Amino acid sequence: MNRLVIIGNGFDMAHGLKTSYMDFINWYWERRLNAMLTEDSAVSEDCLCKLEIKNTTECANWFNFFYSHSFRDLFTREWKFPPADIIGGIKDNTDDFSVTCSRFFETILQSIETRGWVDIENDYYQLLKECSENADCGYTVTELDEQLAFLQEKLIEYLRSIGTNQYIKELHDGMIEFFDPADFSTEGKKKALENIGIESINLEDVQYNFEEQKKLRPERIMLLSFNYTATAKNYNNFNLVHNYIHGELEHPKNIIFGYGDELDRHYQDILDRNDNELLKNVKSVKYLETRHYHDMLEFLMSAPFQVLIMGHSCGNSDRTLLNTVFEHENCVSIKPFYHKWNDGSDNYLELVQNISRNFTNMRLFRDRVVNKEQCKTM
Protein backbone atom coordinates (compact mmCIF):
# COMPACT_ATOMS: atom_id res chain seq x y z
CA MET A 1 0.00 0.00 0.00
CA ASN A 2 1.22 3.50 -0.86
CA ARG A 3 0.99 7.02 0.54
CA LEU A 4 0.46 10.26 -1.38
CA VAL A 5 1.55 13.39 0.51
CA ILE A 6 -0.06 16.54 -0.89
CA ILE A 7 2.12 19.57 -0.14
CA GLY A 8 0.84 23.13 -0.39
CA ASN A 9 1.91 26.64 0.51
CA GLY A 10 1.24 26.11 4.23
CA PHE A 11 4.11 23.60 4.17
CA ASP A 12 6.55 26.32 3.12
CA MET A 13 5.06 28.74 5.64
CA ALA A 14 5.56 26.15 8.41
CA HIS A 15 9.25 26.33 7.53
CA GLY A 16 9.29 30.10 8.07
CA LEU A 17 9.07 31.11 4.40
CA LYS A 18 7.02 34.19 3.50
CA THR A 19 5.38 32.56 0.50
CA SER A 20 1.81 33.83 0.79
CA TYR A 21 0.45 35.90 -2.08
CA MET A 22 0.15 38.81 0.35
CA ASP A 23 3.91 38.60 1.04
CA PHE A 24 4.50 38.50 -2.69
CA ILE A 25 2.40 41.62 -3.35
CA ASN A 26 4.24 43.49 -0.56
CA TRP A 27 7.53 42.53 -2.25
CA TYR A 28 6.17 43.74 -5.58
CA TRP A 29 5.36 47.15 -4.09
CA GLU A 30 8.83 47.44 -2.54
CA ARG A 31 10.53 46.62 -5.84
CA ARG A 32 8.23 49.04 -7.60
CA LEU A 33 9.04 51.88 -5.20
CA ASN A 34 12.79 51.26 -5.45
CA ALA A 35 12.62 51.29 -9.25
CA MET A 36 10.59 54.50 -9.29
CA LEU A 37 13.43 56.36 -7.55
CA THR A 38 15.53 56.07 -10.70
CA GLU A 39 12.73 57.10 -13.10
CA ASP A 40 13.19 60.64 -14.35
CA SER A 41 9.51 61.01 -14.99
CA ALA A 42 6.26 61.85 -13.24
CA VAL A 43 4.65 58.62 -14.50
CA SER A 44 5.45 55.01 -13.59
CA GLU A 45 3.52 52.29 -15.35
CA ASP A 46 3.33 48.54 -15.90
CA CYS A 47 0.46 46.27 -16.98
CA LEU A 48 -0.93 46.14 -13.43
CA CYS A 49 -1.09 49.79 -12.49
CA LYS A 50 -0.16 53.36 -13.43
CA LEU A 51 1.11 55.82 -10.83
CA GLU A 52 1.30 59.51 -11.67
CA ILE A 53 2.39 62.70 -9.92
CA LYS A 54 -0.21 65.37 -10.61
CA ASN A 55 1.57 68.43 -9.25
CA THR A 56 4.73 68.39 -11.38
CA THR A 57 5.55 72.03 -10.57
CA GLU A 58 6.67 70.99 -7.08
CA CYS A 59 7.89 67.45 -7.80
CA ALA A 60 8.99 66.65 -11.32
CA ASN A 61 10.04 63.08 -10.58
CA TRP A 62 9.59 60.26 -8.07
CA PHE A 63 12.85 60.87 -6.23
CA ASN A 64 11.76 64.37 -5.21
CA PHE A 65 8.22 63.22 -4.53
CA PHE A 66 9.19 60.50 -2.04
CA TYR A 67 11.64 62.68 -0.11
CA SER A 68 9.45 65.80 -0.10
CA HIS A 69 6.57 63.75 1.35
CA SER A 70 8.84 62.11 3.97
CA PHE A 71 8.32 58.57 2.70
CA ARG A 72 12.05 57.90 2.63
CA ASP A 73 14.81 58.89 5.02
CA LEU A 74 17.28 61.30 3.43
CA PHE A 75 20.30 59.99 5.37
CA THR A 76 19.68 56.23 5.76
CA ARG A 77 17.83 56.00 2.42
CA GLU A 78 15.42 53.55 3.98
CA TRP A 79 11.65 53.57 3.61
CA LYS A 80 9.98 54.94 6.74
CA PHE A 81 6.89 52.76 6.34
CA PRO A 82 6.06 49.35 4.85
CA PRO A 83 5.79 49.67 1.03
CA ALA A 84 2.11 48.69 0.99
CA ASP A 85 1.36 51.43 3.55
CA ILE A 86 3.24 53.98 1.44
CA ILE A 87 1.20 53.08 -1.62
CA GLY A 88 -1.97 53.30 0.45
CA GLY A 89 -0.94 56.70 1.74
CA ILE A 90 -0.20 58.20 -1.64
CA LYS A 91 -3.41 56.71 -3.08
CA ASP A 92 -5.29 58.70 -0.45
CA ASN A 93 -3.41 61.86 -1.46
CA THR A 94 -5.58 62.52 -4.50
CA ASP A 95 -4.49 66.16 -4.79
CA ASP A 96 -0.91 65.29 -5.65
CA PHE A 97 -1.10 61.71 -6.77
CA SER A 98 -3.06 59.40 -9.08
CA VAL A 99 -3.21 55.60 -9.04
CA THR A 100 -4.96 53.62 -11.78
CA CYS A 101 -5.07 49.83 -11.36
CA SER A 102 -6.26 47.15 -13.75
CA ARG A 103 -9.45 45.37 -12.77
CA PHE A 104 -7.44 42.23 -11.99
CA PHE A 105 -4.93 44.00 -9.76
CA GLU A 106 -7.64 46.04 -8.05
CA THR A 107 -9.44 42.79 -7.18
CA ILE A 108 -6.22 41.41 -5.69
CA LEU A 109 -5.66 44.54 -3.58
CA GLN A 110 -9.26 44.54 -2.36
CA SER A 111 -8.94 40.91 -1.27
CA ILE A 112 -5.85 41.74 0.78
CA GLU A 113 -7.51 44.79 2.33
CA THR A 114 -10.81 43.13 3.25
CA ARG A 115 -9.76 39.53 3.98
CA GLY A 116 -6.04 39.79 4.74
CA TRP A 117 -5.27 37.16 2.08
CA VAL A 118 -5.71 36.59 -1.62
CA ASP A 119 -6.02 33.68 -4.08
CA ILE A 120 -4.68 35.16 -7.32
CA GLU A 121 -5.55 32.09 -9.41
CA ASN A 122 -9.15 32.07 -8.23
CA ASP A 123 -9.51 35.83 -8.77
CA TYR A 124 -8.20 35.35 -12.30
CA TYR A 125 -10.78 32.64 -12.99
CA GLN A 126 -13.69 34.71 -11.67
CA LEU A 127 -12.70 37.64 -13.89
CA LEU A 128 -12.20 35.32 -16.86
CA LYS A 129 -15.76 34.04 -16.47
CA GLU A 130 -17.07 37.58 -16.27
CA CYS A 131 -15.13 38.61 -19.36
CA SER A 132 -16.34 35.58 -21.35
CA GLU A 133 -19.96 36.40 -20.50
CA ASN A 134 -19.84 40.18 -20.87
CA ALA A 135 -17.95 41.84 -23.71
CA ASP A 136 -18.49 45.26 -22.07
CA CYS A 137 -16.80 44.36 -18.78
CA GLY A 138 -14.01 46.90 -19.39
CA TYR A 139 -11.12 44.52 -20.05
CA THR A 140 -10.22 41.75 -22.50
CA VAL A 141 -9.09 38.15 -22.09
CA THR A 142 -5.80 39.09 -23.72
CA GLU A 143 -5.18 41.81 -21.13
CA LEU A 144 -6.09 39.45 -18.29
CA ASP A 145 -3.71 36.77 -19.60
CA GLU A 146 -0.94 39.34 -20.00
CA GLN A 147 -1.32 40.42 -16.39
CA LEU A 148 -1.35 36.83 -15.11
CA ALA A 149 1.84 36.11 -17.08
CA PHE A 150 3.44 39.24 -15.61
CA LEU A 151 2.49 38.15 -12.08
CA GLN A 152 3.91 34.68 -12.73
CA GLU A 153 7.20 36.18 -13.88
CA LYS A 154 7.40 38.38 -10.78
CA LEU A 155 6.36 35.51 -8.49
CA ILE A 156 9.20 33.36 -9.80
CA GLU A 157 11.61 36.24 -9.22
CA TYR A 158 10.31 36.67 -5.66
CA LEU A 159 10.45 32.98 -4.73
CA ARG A 160 14.00 32.73 -6.04
CA SER A 161 14.99 35.39 -3.51
CA ILE A 162 13.91 33.23 -0.55
CA GLY A 163 14.61 29.65 0.46
CA THR A 164 15.38 27.34 3.33
CA ASN A 165 17.27 24.17 4.15
CA GLN A 166 15.17 23.72 7.27
CA TYR A 167 13.91 20.26 8.11
CA ILE A 168 11.07 19.53 10.54
CA LYS A 169 11.43 16.08 12.05
CA GLU A 170 7.74 15.78 13.01
CA LEU A 171 6.67 16.32 9.40
CA HIS A 172 9.17 13.78 8.10
CA ASP A 173 8.01 11.26 10.69
CA GLY A 174 4.42 11.84 9.55
CA MET A 175 5.37 11.16 5.95
CA ILE A 176 7.07 7.83 6.58
CA GLU A 177 5.22 6.46 9.65
CA PHE A 178 3.44 3.12 9.53
CA PHE A 179 -0.20 3.07 8.51
CA ASP A 180 -2.84 3.09 11.23
CA PRO A 181 -5.72 0.82 10.09
CA ALA A 182 -8.07 3.01 12.15
CA ASP A 183 -7.53 5.71 9.50
CA PHE A 184 -8.87 3.54 6.68
CA SER A 185 -12.32 4.18 5.31
CA THR A 186 -15.03 1.63 6.04
CA GLU A 187 -15.38 0.87 2.34
CA GLY A 188 -11.65 0.68 1.64
CA LYS A 189 -10.36 -1.11 4.73
CA LYS A 190 -10.77 -4.63 3.31
CA LYS A 191 -8.92 -3.70 0.10
CA ALA A 192 -6.14 -1.98 2.06
CA LEU A 193 -5.58 -4.82 4.50
CA GLU A 194 -5.58 -7.44 1.73
CA ASN A 195 -2.96 -5.42 -0.13
CA ILE A 196 -0.87 -5.07 3.02
CA GLY A 197 -1.26 -8.76 3.85
CA ILE A 198 -3.00 -8.49 7.22
CA GLU A 199 -6.26 -10.15 8.14
CA SER A 200 -8.74 -7.83 9.84
CA ILE A 201 -9.40 -10.42 12.56
CA ASN A 202 -5.74 -10.19 13.60
CA LEU A 203 -5.53 -6.39 13.89
CA GLU A 204 -5.39 -6.42 17.68
CA ASP A 205 -2.43 -8.81 17.55
CA VAL A 206 -0.43 -6.65 15.12
CA GLN A 207 0.80 -4.27 17.84
CA TYR A 208 2.55 -7.18 19.59
CA ASN A 209 4.13 -8.68 16.46
CA PHE A 210 6.95 -6.68 14.88
CA GLU A 211 6.92 -8.75 11.69
CA GLU A 212 3.24 -7.93 11.23
CA GLN A 213 3.85 -4.26 12.09
CA LYS A 214 6.43 -3.98 9.29
CA LYS A 215 3.68 -4.79 6.81
CA LEU A 216 2.11 -1.44 7.71
CA ARG A 217 5.14 0.45 6.36
CA PRO A 218 4.22 2.36 3.14
CA GLU A 219 5.65 0.54 0.14
CA ARG A 220 5.97 3.77 -1.88
CA ILE A 221 5.59 7.43 -0.90
CA MET A 222 5.08 10.26 -3.36
CA LEU A 223 5.43 13.88 -2.27
CA LEU A 224 3.04 15.66 -4.63
CA SER A 225 4.18 19.26 -4.25
CA PHE A 226 2.02 22.11 -5.52
CA ASN A 227 4.76 24.56 -4.51
CA TYR A 228 7.49 25.87 -6.79
CA THR A 229 10.15 26.09 -4.05
CA ALA A 230 12.64 23.34 -3.23
CA THR A 231 11.53 22.98 0.41
CA ALA A 232 10.02 19.51 -0.14
CA LYS A 233 13.37 18.24 -1.43
CA ASN A 234 14.73 18.49 2.12
CA TYR A 235 12.67 15.38 2.85
CA ASN A 236 13.88 12.00 1.58
CA ASN A 237 13.59 8.31 2.34
CA PHE A 238 14.46 5.07 0.58
CA ASN A 239 10.86 4.65 -0.65
CA LEU A 240 10.07 8.31 -1.34
CA VAL A 241 9.85 10.15 -4.68
CA HIS A 242 9.13 13.81 -5.47
CA ASN A 243 6.59 15.05 -7.99
CA TYR A 244 6.45 18.80 -8.61
CA ILE A 245 3.05 18.75 -10.26
CA HIS A 246 3.06 22.52 -10.97
CA GLY A 247 6.73 22.74 -11.86
CA GLU A 248 9.67 24.15 -9.94
CA LEU A 249 11.88 27.24 -9.94
CA GLU A 250 14.76 25.36 -11.57
CA HIS A 251 12.62 24.92 -14.70
CA PRO A 252 10.48 28.09 -14.96
CA LYS A 253 9.17 27.23 -18.44
CA ASN A 254 7.26 24.30 -16.96
CA ILE A 255 5.62 26.23 -14.12
CA ILE A 256 1.81 26.03 -14.10
CA PHE A 257 -0.04 29.13 -12.88
CA GLY A 258 -3.73 29.38 -13.71
CA TYR A 259 -7.03 27.75 -12.84
CA GLY A 260 -8.16 24.15 -12.48
CA ASP A 261 -11.82 23.94 -11.61
CA GLU A 262 -13.56 21.94 -14.31
CA LEU A 263 -16.28 21.04 -11.80
CA ASP A 264 -17.44 24.64 -11.79
CA ARG A 265 -20.83 24.87 -13.49
CA HIS A 266 -19.64 27.72 -15.73
CA TYR A 267 -16.63 25.82 -17.09
CA GLN A 268 -18.65 24.10 -19.82
CA ASP A 269 -19.80 27.53 -21.00
CA ILE A 270 -16.16 28.52 -21.45
CA LEU A 271 -15.49 25.36 -23.48
CA ASP A 272 -18.56 25.96 -25.63
CA ARG A 273 -17.29 29.38 -26.70
CA ASN A 274 -14.64 27.66 -28.84
CA ASP A 275 -12.03 30.31 -27.98
CA ASN A 276 -8.58 28.90 -27.19
CA GLU A 277 -7.58 32.18 -25.57
CA LEU A 278 -9.99 31.34 -22.74
CA LEU A 279 -8.19 28.02 -22.17
CA LYS A 280 -4.68 29.43 -22.19
CA ASN A 281 -4.21 29.03 -18.44
CA VAL A 282 -6.27 25.88 -17.78
CA LYS A 283 -4.18 23.62 -15.55
CA SER A 284 -5.54 20.42 -17.11
CA VAL A 285 -4.18 21.52 -20.49
CA LYS A 286 -0.86 22.66 -19.04
CA TYR A 287 -0.39 19.29 -17.28
CA LEU A 288 0.16 17.72 -20.71
CA GLU A 289 3.42 19.63 -21.19
CA THR A 290 5.30 17.32 -18.77
CA ARG A 291 5.02 13.76 -17.40
CA HIS A 292 4.23 14.89 -13.85
CA TYR A 293 0.47 14.31 -14.13
CA HIS A 294 0.86 10.88 -15.76
CA ASP A 295 3.39 9.87 -13.08
CA MET A 296 0.79 10.76 -10.47
CA LEU A 297 -1.91 8.74 -12.24
CA GLU A 298 0.35 5.70 -12.49
CA PHE A 299 1.04 6.01 -8.76
CA LEU A 300 -2.68 6.19 -7.96
CA MET A 301 -3.48 3.17 -10.10
CA SER A 302 -0.63 0.97 -8.83
CA ALA A 303 -2.07 0.12 -5.40
CA PRO A 304 -4.41 1.31 -2.63
CA PHE A 305 -3.15 4.58 -1.13
CA GLN A 306 -3.61 6.97 1.74
CA VAL A 307 -3.56 10.75 1.22
CA LEU A 308 -1.80 13.03 3.70
CA ILE A 309 -2.46 16.76 3.30
CA MET A 310 0.34 19.04 4.50
CA GLY A 311 -0.25 22.74 4.02
CA HIS A 312 -2.62 22.63 1.04
CA SER A 313 -5.86 24.56 1.56
CA CYS A 314 -7.70 22.29 -0.95
CA GLY A 315 -9.31 25.35 -2.52
CA ASN A 316 -11.09 25.43 -5.85
CA SER A 317 -8.06 26.45 -7.91
CA ASP A 318 -6.86 22.80 -7.83
CA ARG A 319 -10.31 21.24 -7.67
CA THR A 320 -10.04 19.13 -10.83
CA LEU A 321 -6.84 17.35 -9.78
CA LEU A 322 -7.89 16.92 -6.15
CA ASN A 323 -11.18 15.38 -7.23
CA THR A 324 -9.22 12.86 -9.32
CA VAL A 325 -7.20 11.91 -6.24
CA PHE A 326 -9.90 12.00 -3.56
CA GLU A 327 -12.53 10.00 -5.49
CA HIS A 328 -10.09 7.51 -7.00
CA GLU A 329 -11.12 3.88 -6.43
CA ASN A 330 -7.78 3.15 -4.73
CA CYS A 331 -8.05 5.99 -2.20
CA VAL A 332 -8.79 4.52 1.23
CA SER A 333 -7.96 7.43 3.53
CA ILE A 334 -7.55 11.23 3.48
CA LYS A 335 -5.72 12.54 6.53
CA PRO A 336 -5.27 16.33 6.81
CA PHE A 337 -2.62 17.96 8.96
CA TYR A 338 -4.22 21.09 10.38
CA HIS A 339 -2.88 24.32 11.88
CA LYS A 340 -3.44 25.27 15.50
CA TRP A 341 -2.97 28.82 16.76
CA ASN A 342 -1.72 30.01 20.15
CA ASP A 343 -5.23 30.83 21.35
CA GLY A 344 -6.23 27.17 20.93
CA SER A 345 -8.31 27.63 17.78
CA ASP A 346 -7.52 25.66 14.63
CA ASN A 347 -8.48 25.34 10.97
CA TYR A 348 -9.50 21.66 10.86
CA LEU A 349 -13.15 22.44 10.13
CA GLU A 350 -12.30 24.98 7.42
CA LEU A 351 -9.90 22.51 5.83
CA VAL A 352 -12.40 19.65 5.66
CA GLN A 353 -15.03 22.07 4.33
CA ASN A 354 -12.65 22.86 1.48
CA ILE A 355 -11.93 19.16 0.99
CA SER A 356 -15.67 18.48 0.68
CA ARG A 357 -15.91 20.84 -2.33
CA ASN A 358 -13.53 18.54 -4.21
CA PHE A 359 -15.99 15.66 -3.98
CA THR A 360 -19.00 14.93 -6.16
CA ASN A 361 -19.89 11.93 -3.98
CA MET A 362 -20.47 13.10 -0.40
CA ARG A 363 -20.77 9.53 0.88
CA LEU A 364 -17.14 8.97 -0.08
CA PHE A 365 -16.17 12.27 1.55
CA ARG A 366 -17.67 11.29 4.90
CA ASP A 367 -16.09 7.84 4.79
CA ARG A 368 -12.58 8.70 3.58
CA VAL A 369 -11.69 11.84 5.53
CA VAL A 370 -10.09 10.99 8.87
CA ASN A 371 -11.75 12.54 11.93
CA LYS A 372 -10.03 15.28 13.89
CA GLU A 373 -9.17 13.08 16.90
CA GLN A 374 -6.89 10.94 14.72
CA CYS A 375 -5.26 13.85 12.84
CA LYS A 376 -2.16 15.83 13.75
CA THR A 377 -1.15 19.50 13.63
CA MET A 378 1.60 20.95 11.47
C-alpha positions in Angstrom: 0.0 0.0 0.0 1.2 3.5 -0.9 1.0 7.0 0.5 0.5 10.3 -1.4 1.6 13.4 0.5 -0.1 16.5 -0.9 2.1 19.6 -0.1 0.8 23.1 -0.4 1.9 26.6 0.5 1.2 26.1 4.2 4.1 23.6 4.2 6.6 26.3 3.1 5.1 28.7 5.6 5.6 26.1 8.4 9.3 26.3 7.5 9.3 30.1 8.1 9.1 31.1 4.4 7.0 34.2 3.5 5.4 32.6 0.5 1.8 33.8 0.8 0.5 35.9 -2.1 0.2 38.8 0.4 3.9 38.6 1.0 4.5 38.5 -2.7 2.4 41.6 -3.3 4.2 43.5 -0.6 7.5 42.5 -2.3 6.2 43.7 -5.6 5.4 47.2 -4.1 8.8 47.4 -2.5 10.5 46.6 -5.8 8.2 49.0 -7.6 9.0 51.9 -5.2 12.8 51.3 -5.5 12.6 51.3 -9.3 10.6 54.5 -9.3 13.4 56.4 -7.5 15.5 56.1 -10.7 12.7 57.1 -13.1 13.2 60.6 -14.4 9.5 61.0 -15.0 6.3 61.9 -13.2 4.6 58.6 -14.5 5.5 55.0 -13.6 3.5 52.3 -15.3 3.3 48.5 -15.9 0.5 46.3 -17.0 -0.9 46.1 -13.4 -1.1 49.8 -12.5 -0.2 53.4 -13.4 1.1 55.8 -10.8 1.3 59.5 -11.7 2.4 62.7 -9.9 -0.2 65.4 -10.6 1.6 68.4 -9.2 4.7 68.4 -11.4 5.6 72.0 -10.6 6.7 71.0 -7.1 7.9 67.5 -7.8 9.0 66.7 -11.3 10.0 63.1 -10.6 9.6 60.3 -8.1 12.8 60.9 -6.2 11.8 64.4 -5.2 8.2 63.2 -4.5 9.2 60.5 -2.0 11.6 62.7 -0.1 9.5 65.8 -0.1 6.6 63.7 1.3 8.8 62.1 4.0 8.3 58.6 2.7 12.1 57.9 2.6 14.8 58.9 5.0 17.3 61.3 3.4 20.3 60.0 5.4 19.7 56.2 5.8 17.8 56.0 2.4 15.4 53.5 4.0 11.6 53.6 3.6 10.0 54.9 6.7 6.9 52.8 6.3 6.1 49.4 4.8 5.8 49.7 1.0 2.1 48.7 1.0 1.4 51.4 3.5 3.2 54.0 1.4 1.2 53.1 -1.6 -2.0 53.3 0.5 -0.9 56.7 1.7 -0.2 58.2 -1.6 -3.4 56.7 -3.1 -5.3 58.7 -0.4 -3.4 61.9 -1.5 -5.6 62.5 -4.5 -4.5 66.2 -4.8 -0.9 65.3 -5.6 -1.1 61.7 -6.8 -3.1 59.4 -9.1 -3.2 55.6 -9.0 -5.0 53.6 -11.8 -5.1 49.8 -11.4 -6.3 47.2 -13.8 -9.4 45.4 -12.8 -7.4 42.2 -12.0 -4.9 44.0 -9.8 -7.6 46.0 -8.1 -9.4 42.8 -7.2 -6.2 41.4 -5.7 -5.7 44.5 -3.6 -9.3 44.5 -2.4 -8.9 40.9 -1.3 -5.8 41.7 0.8 -7.5 44.8 2.3 -10.8 43.1 3.3 -9.8 39.5 4.0 -6.0 39.8 4.7 -5.3 37.2 2.1 -5.7 36.6 -1.6 -6.0 33.7 -4.1 -4.7 35.2 -7.3 -5.5 32.1 -9.4 -9.1 32.1 -8.2 -9.5 35.8 -8.8 -8.2 35.3 -12.3 -10.8 32.6 -13.0 -13.7 34.7 -11.7 -12.7 37.6 -13.9 -12.2 35.3 -16.9 -15.8 34.0 -16.5 -17.1 37.6 -16.3 -15.1 38.6 -19.4 -16.3 35.6 -21.4 -20.0 36.4 -20.5 -19.8 40.2 -20.9 -17.9 41.8 -23.7 -18.5 45.3 -22.1 -16.8 44.4 -18.8 -14.0 46.9 -19.4 -11.1 44.5 -20.1 -10.2 41.8 -22.5 -9.1 38.1 -22.1 -5.8 39.1 -23.7 -5.2 41.8 -21.1 -6.1 39.5 -18.3 -3.7 36.8 -19.6 -0.9 39.3 -20.0 -1.3 40.4 -16.4 -1.3 36.8 -15.1 1.8 36.1 -17.1 3.4 39.2 -15.6 2.5 38.2 -12.1 3.9 34.7 -12.7 7.2 36.2 -13.9 7.4 38.4 -10.8 6.4 35.5 -8.5 9.2 33.4 -9.8 11.6 36.2 -9.2 10.3 36.7 -5.7 10.5 33.0 -4.7 14.0 32.7 -6.0 15.0 35.4 -3.5 13.9 33.2 -0.6 14.6 29.7 0.5 15.4 27.3 3.3 17.3 24.2 4.2 15.2 23.7 7.3 13.9 20.3 8.1 11.1 19.5 10.5 11.4 16.1 12.0 7.7 15.8 13.0 6.7 16.3 9.4 9.2 13.8 8.1 8.0 11.3 10.7 4.4 11.8 9.6 5.4 11.2 5.9 7.1 7.8 6.6 5.2 6.5 9.7 3.4 3.1 9.5 -0.2 3.1 8.5 -2.8 3.1 11.2 -5.7 0.8 10.1 -8.1 3.0 12.1 -7.5 5.7 9.5 -8.9 3.5 6.7 -12.3 4.2 5.3 -15.0 1.6 6.0 -15.4 0.9 2.3 -11.6 0.7 1.6 -10.4 -1.1 4.7 -10.8 -4.6 3.3 -8.9 -3.7 0.1 -6.1 -2.0 2.1 -5.6 -4.8 4.5 -5.6 -7.4 1.7 -3.0 -5.4 -0.1 -0.9 -5.1 3.0 -1.3 -8.8 3.8 -3.0 -8.5 7.2 -6.3 -10.1 8.1 -8.7 -7.8 9.8 -9.4 -10.4 12.6 -5.7 -10.2 13.6 -5.5 -6.4 13.9 -5.4 -6.4 17.7 -2.4 -8.8 17.6 -0.4 -6.7 15.1 0.8 -4.3 17.8 2.5 -7.2 19.6 4.1 -8.7 16.5 6.9 -6.7 14.9 6.9 -8.8 11.7 3.2 -7.9 11.2 3.8 -4.3 12.1 6.4 -4.0 9.3 3.7 -4.8 6.8 2.1 -1.4 7.7 5.1 0.5 6.4 4.2 2.4 3.1 5.7 0.5 0.1 6.0 3.8 -1.9 5.6 7.4 -0.9 5.1 10.3 -3.4 5.4 13.9 -2.3 3.0 15.7 -4.6 4.2 19.3 -4.2 2.0 22.1 -5.5 4.8 24.6 -4.5 7.5 25.9 -6.8 10.2 26.1 -4.0 12.6 23.3 -3.2 11.5 23.0 0.4 10.0 19.5 -0.1 13.4 18.2 -1.4 14.7 18.5 2.1 12.7 15.4 2.8 13.9 12.0 1.6 13.6 8.3 2.3 14.5 5.1 0.6 10.9 4.6 -0.7 10.1 8.3 -1.3 9.9 10.1 -4.7 9.1 13.8 -5.5 6.6 15.1 -8.0 6.4 18.8 -8.6 3.0 18.8 -10.3 3.1 22.5 -11.0 6.7 22.7 -11.9 9.7 24.1 -9.9 11.9 27.2 -9.9 14.8 25.4 -11.6 12.6 24.9 -14.7 10.5 28.1 -15.0 9.2 27.2 -18.4 7.3 24.3 -17.0 5.6 26.2 -14.1 1.8 26.0 -14.1 0.0 29.1 -12.9 -3.7 29.4 -13.7 -7.0 27.7 -12.8 -8.2 24.2 -12.5 -11.8 23.9 -11.6 -13.6 21.9 -14.3 -16.3 21.0 -11.8 -17.4 24.6 -11.8 -20.8 24.9 -13.5 -19.6 27.7 -15.7 -16.6 25.8 -17.1 -18.6 24.1 -19.8 -19.8 27.5 -21.0 -16.2 28.5 -21.5 -15.5 25.4 -23.5 -18.6 26.0 -25.6 -17.3 29.4 -26.7 -14.6 27.7 -28.8 -12.0 30.3 -28.0 -8.6 28.9 -27.2 -7.6 32.2 -25.6 -10.0 31.3 -22.7 -8.2 28.0 -22.2 -4.7 29.4 -22.2 -4.2 29.0 -18.4 -6.3 25.9 -17.8 -4.2 23.6 -15.5 -5.5 20.4 -17.1 -4.2 21.5 -20.5 -0.9 22.7 -19.0 -0.4 19.3 -17.3 0.2 17.7 -20.7 3.4 19.6 -21.2 5.3 17.3 -18.8 5.0 13.8 -17.4 4.2 14.9 -13.8 0.5 14.3 -14.1 0.9 10.9 -15.8 3.4 9.9 -13.1 0.8 10.8 -10.5 -1.9 8.7 -12.2 0.4 5.7 -12.5 1.0 6.0 -8.8 -2.7 6.2 -8.0 -3.5 3.2 -10.1 -0.6 1.0 -8.8 -2.1 0.1 -5.4 -4.4 1.3 -2.6 -3.1 4.6 -1.1 -3.6 7.0 1.7 -3.6 10.7 1.2 -1.8 13.0 3.7 -2.5 16.8 3.3 0.3 19.0 4.5 -0.2 22.7 4.0 -2.6 22.6 1.0 -5.9 24.6 1.6 -7.7 22.3 -0.9 -9.3 25.4 -2.5 -11.1 25.4 -5.9 -8.1 26.5 -7.9 -6.9 22.8 -7.8 -10.3 21.2 -7.7 -10.0 19.1 -10.8 -6.8 17.4 -9.8 -7.9 16.9 -6.2 -11.2 15.4 -7.2 -9.2 12.9 -9.3 -7.2 11.9 -6.2 -9.9 12.0 -3.6 -12.5 10.0 -5.5 -10.1 7.5 -7.0 -11.1 3.9 -6.4 -7.8 3.1 -4.7 -8.0 6.0 -2.2 -8.8 4.5 1.2 -8.0 7.4 3.5 -7.6 11.2 3.5 -5.7 12.5 6.5 -5.3 16.3 6.8 -2.6 18.0 9.0 -4.2 21.1 10.4 -2.9 24.3 11.9 -3.4 25.3 15.5 -3.0 28.8 16.8 -1.7 30.0 20.1 -5.2 30.8 21.4 -6.2 27.2 20.9 -8.3 27.6 17.8 -7.5 25.7 14.6 -8.5 25.3 11.0 -9.5 21.7 10.9 -13.2 22.4 10.1 -12.3 25.0 7.4 -9.9 22.5 5.8 -12.4 19.7 5.7 -15.0 22.1 4.3 -12.6 22.9 1.5 -11.9 19.2 1.0 -15.7 18.5 0.7 -15.9 20.8 -2.3 -13.5 18.5 -4.2 -16.0 15.7 -4.0 -19.0 14.9 -6.2 -19.9 11.9 -4.0 -20.5 13.1 -0.4 -20.8 9.5 0.9 -17.1 9.0 -0.1 -16.2 12.3 1.6 -17.7 11.3 4.9 -16.1 7.8 4.8 -12.6 8.7 3.6 -11.7 11.8 5.5 -10.1 11.0 8.9 -11.8 12.5 11.9 -10.0 15.3 13.9 -9.2 13.1 16.9 -6.9 10.9 14.7 -5.3 13.8 12.8 -2.2 15.8 13.8 -1.1 19.5 13.6 1.6 20.9 11.5 
